[in-house]
Amino acid sequence: MGSLLTMLAPVTGTVRAMAEVPDPVFAGEIVGPGLAIVPSGAGLVEAIAPVAGKIVKLHPHAFVILADGGRGALVHLGLDTVQLAGEGFTLHVAEGDTVAAGDVVVSWNPTDIEAGGRSPICPVVALQGKAEEVTGLVAPGSPVRAGEPLFEWA
């Protein structure tokens, strides 16, 4: 394929296996494999770019970054958060922008999402990747800090 792509954790929290995400599309890895993170801490959280590349899709609750080599990284902030129509999310970049790994993309408040009855879990997906190409670097159940390597995509 190409070089190994290391995906960084976009938020600080506890790592979960994709199968643990309470959404059939993510749990079934229909859009691709990866890992999810349950954000920790209260208040405003900055979601950072897990890879360097171009923002090809940007919604308040989700974004896709196209990395070198044409691989896409999807970060979804919480489940069913599309229903909020952007409320509680602040965008720091625009579609078409080029970002470095670690750049702030969106700030949001997972506590508010949870208070509204939605899951704040954040799937981090290797879009259209194959399960065997993805190697988790953090075991499910373990803590991870934003910016730390989460998984590798071969």
NUMIKOL-894955 format. One record per residue (C-alpha): residue number from 1; residue in three letters; x, y, z. Coordinates in steps of 0.2 Angstrom, whole numbers, plus 5000, padded with zeros to 4 digits. Example, Ala and Ser with C-alpha at 12.3 -4.5 7.8 and 13.67 -1.06 7.14 Angstrom:
BEGIN
(site 1, "ala", (5062, 4978, 5039));
(site 2, "ser", (5068, 4995, 5036));
# end
This chain:
BEGIN
(site 1, "met", (5000, 5000, 5000));
(site 2, "gly", (5011, 5014, 5006));
(site 3, "ser", (5019, 5020, 5022));
(site 4, "leu", (5013, 5016, 5039));
(site 5, "leu", (5000, 5030, 5045));
(site 6, "thr", (5000, 5033, 5063));
(site 7, "met", (4983, 5039, 5069));
(site 8, "leu", (4983, 5050, 5085));
(site 9, "ala", (4970, 5051, 5098));
(site 10, "pro", (4959, 5066, 5094));
(site 11, "val", (4953, 5067, 5112));
(site 12, "thr", (4959, 5062, 5130));
(site 13, "gly", (4949, 5048, 5137));
(site 14, "thr", (4947, 5029, 5138));
(site 15, "val", (4950, 5018, 5123));
(site 16, "arg", (4936, 5006, 5117));
(site 17, "ala", (4935, 4993, 5104));
(site 18, "met", (4925, 4998, 5089));
(site 19, "ala", (4913, 4983, 5093));
(site 20, "glu", (4909, 4992, 5109));
(site 21, "val", (4902, 5008, 5100));
(site 22, "pro", (4883, 5008, 5103));
(site 23, "asp", (4880, 5011, 5084));
(site 24, "pro", (4879, 4997, 5071));
(site 25, "val", (4888, 5006, 5058));
(site 26, "phe", (4903, 5009, 5068));
(site 27, "ala", (4902, 4993, 5078));
(site 28, "gly", (4901, 4983, 5062));
(site 29, "glu", (4916, 4992, 5055));
(site 30, "ile", (4905, 4996, 5040));
(site 31, "val", (4914, 5012, 5036));
(site 32, "gly", (4931, 5005, 5042));
(site 33, "pro", (4941, 4999, 5057));
(site 34, "gly", (4948, 5009, 5071));
(site 35, "leu", (4946, 5012, 5089));
(site 36, "ala", (4934, 5023, 5099));
(site 37, "ile", (4937, 5035, 5114));
(site 38, "val", (4926, 5039, 5128));
(site 39, "pro", (4931, 5057, 5132));
(site 40, "ser", (4936, 5060, 5150));
(site 41, "gly", (4934, 5076, 5160));
(site 42, "ala", (4921, 5090, 5161));
(site 43, "gly", (4920, 5106, 5151));
(site 44, "leu", (4926, 5110, 5134));
(site 45, "val", (4936, 5098, 5124));
(site 46, "glu", (4947, 5101, 5109));
(site 47, "ala", (4946, 5088, 5096));
(site 48, "ile", (4963, 5087, 5086));
(site 49, "ala", (4967, 5081, 5069));
(site 50, "pro", (4973, 5063, 5071));
(site 51, "val", (4984, 5064, 5055));
(site 52, "ala", (4991, 5078, 5044));
(site 53, "gly", (4981, 5081, 5028));
(site 54, "lys", (4966, 5090, 5020));
(site 55, "ile", (4949, 5092, 5028));
(site 56, "val", (4938, 5085, 5015));
(site 57, "lys", (4922, 5084, 5025));
(site 58, "leu", (4918, 5095, 5040));
(site 59, "his", (4902, 5094, 5050));
(site 60, "pro", (4901, 5101, 5068));
(site 61, "his", (4900, 5083, 5075));
(site 62, "ala", (4912, 5074, 5063));
(site 63, "phe", (4926, 5077, 5051));
(site 64, "val", (4936, 5068, 5038));
(site 65, "ile", (4955, 5071, 5034));
(site 66, "leu", (4962, 5065, 5018));
(site 67, "ala", (4980, 5060, 5022));
(site 68, "asp", (4995, 5058, 5010));
(site 69, "gly", (4992, 5043, 5000));
(site 70, "gly", (4973, 5045, 4999));
(site 71, "arg", (4969, 5037, 5015));
(site 72, "gly", (4954, 5045, 5025));
(site 73, "ala", (4953, 5047, 5044));
(site 74, "leu", (4935, 5050, 5051));
(site 75, "val", (4933, 5057, 5068));
(site 76, "his", (4915, 5056, 5074));
(site 77, "leu", (4911, 5067, 5090));
(site 78, "gly", (4898, 5057, 5100));
(site 79, "leu", (4883, 5047, 5093));
(site 80, "asp", (4867, 5055, 5086));
(site 81, "thr", (4875, 5072, 5088));
(site 82, "val", (4870, 5076, 5070));
(site 83, "gln", (4853, 5080, 5078));
(site 84, "leu", (4861, 5095, 5087));
(site 85, "ala", (4863, 5104, 5071));
(site 86, "gly", (4880, 5111, 5076));
(site 87, "glu", (4874, 5117, 5093));
(site 88, "gly", (4888, 5116, 5106));
(site 89, "phe", (4901, 5113, 5093));
(site 90, "thr", (4914, 5126, 5088));
(site 91, "leu", (4924, 5124, 5071));
(site 92, "his", (4942, 5130, 5071));
(site 93, "val", (4945, 5125, 5052));
(site 94, "ala", (4936, 5125, 5036));
(site 95, "glu", (4933, 5112, 5023));
(site 96, "gly", (4947, 5112, 5011));
(site 97, "asp", (4960, 5117, 5024));
(site 98, "thr", (4976, 5108, 5026));
(site 99, "val", (4980, 5103, 5044));
(site 100, "ala", (4995, 5096, 5054));
(site 101, "ala", (4992, 5081, 5065));
(site 102, "gly", (4988, 5089, 5082));
(site 103, "asp", (4979, 5104, 5075));
(site 104, "val", (4963, 5109, 5084));
(site 105, "val", (4948, 5105, 5072));
(site 106, "val", (4933, 5106, 5083));
(site 107, "ser", (4929, 5111, 5102));
(site 108, "trp", (4914, 5103, 5110));
(site 109, "asn", (4908, 5098, 5127));
(site 110, "pro", (4905, 5079, 5129));
(site 111, "thr", (4897, 5082, 5146));
(site 112, "asp", (4883, 5092, 5138));
(site 113, "ile", (4881, 5078, 5124));
(site 114, "glu", (4879, 5065, 5138));
(site 115, "ala", (4867, 5076, 5148));
(site 116, "gly", (4856, 5077, 5132));
(site 117, "gly", (4855, 5058, 5132));
(site 118, "arg", (4867, 5054, 5119));
(site 119, "ser", (4884, 5045, 5119));
(site 120, "pro", (4899, 5056, 5119));
(site 121, "ile", (4910, 5041, 5112));
(site 122, "cys", (4921, 5046, 5098));
(site 123, "pro", (4925, 5033, 5084));
(site 124, "val", (4941, 5036, 5075));
(site 125, "val", (4940, 5027, 5059));
(site 126, "ala", (4952, 5021, 5045));
(site 127, "leu", (4939, 5025, 5031));
(site 128, "gln", (4937, 5010, 5019));
(site 129, "gly", (4952, 5002, 5028));
(site 130, "lys", (4953, 4983, 5031));
(site 131, "ala", (4953, 4976, 5048));
(site 132, "glu", (4970, 4967, 5045));
(site 133, "glu", (4978, 4984, 5040));
(site 134, "val", (4975, 4992, 5057));
(site 135, "thr", (4985, 4989, 5073));
(site 136, "gly", (4979, 4996, 5089));
(site 137, "leu", (4993, 5004, 5100));
(site 138, "val", (4982, 5007, 5115));
(site 139, "ala", (4972, 4992, 5122));
(site 140, "pro", (4953, 4994, 5125));
(site 141, "gly", (4950, 5000, 5143));
(site 142, "ser", (4966, 5010, 5144));
(site 143, "pro", (4968, 5028, 5145));
(site 144, "val", (4975, 5039, 5131));
(site 145, "arg", (4979, 5057, 5130));
(site 146, "ala", (4975, 5068, 5115));
(site 147, "gly", (4989, 5068, 5103));
(site 148, "glu", (4996, 5051, 5108));
(site 149, "pro", (4997, 5037, 5095));
(site 150, "leu", (4981, 5027, 5095));
(site 151, "phe", (4983, 5015, 5080));
(site 152, "glu", (4993, 5012, 5065));
(site 153, "trp", (4986, 5009, 5047));
(site 154, "ala", (4997, 4999, 5036));
# end
